């Protein structure tokens, strides 16, 4: 993916994870990969490994960069957060297995399985990521698969899944009445 070179911190962190044998790829995502980062943007890094690196290894990598880390979050995906410093942005690391993300893309792009609210977020994440390390070309192949056009079957499935929520629930009724739903 074209664009400005990735921030030196992103490439340095990716190199640390690339040294781990289980890591297949490291990709930069979010606003930085999209070329839309500002001074408040963090670095979103996706570490694809057969298994997530041990918590102690992840903490040691953060410490090697002089960063305190909150290691082992599981709110959305397994991940770590490094707060911003005076001269470096915050770092948000997410850990995914190749098999897991491949399954997510097949659910979306092959089987056209819709979800409430977030049917295409992982697909877009893969499409818009910039590989910083790709051991055997796996991430490149993943992005080639993700580069396909929006499937009509997926569009129909998303409407079918979400339309009743918007039209037939009290939340949907409020949303269409013009009243605040907050």
Secondary structure, DSSP 8 states (H G I E B T S, - for coil): --SS---HHHHHHHHHHHTSTTEEEEEEEHHHHHT---TT--EEEEEEESS---HHHHHHHHHHTT--EEEEE-SSSSEEEE---SSS--EEEEEE-HHHHHHHHHHHHTS----SS-SSHHHHHHHH-EEEEETTSHHHHHHHHHTS---HHHHHHHHHHHHHHHHHSHHHHHHHHT----
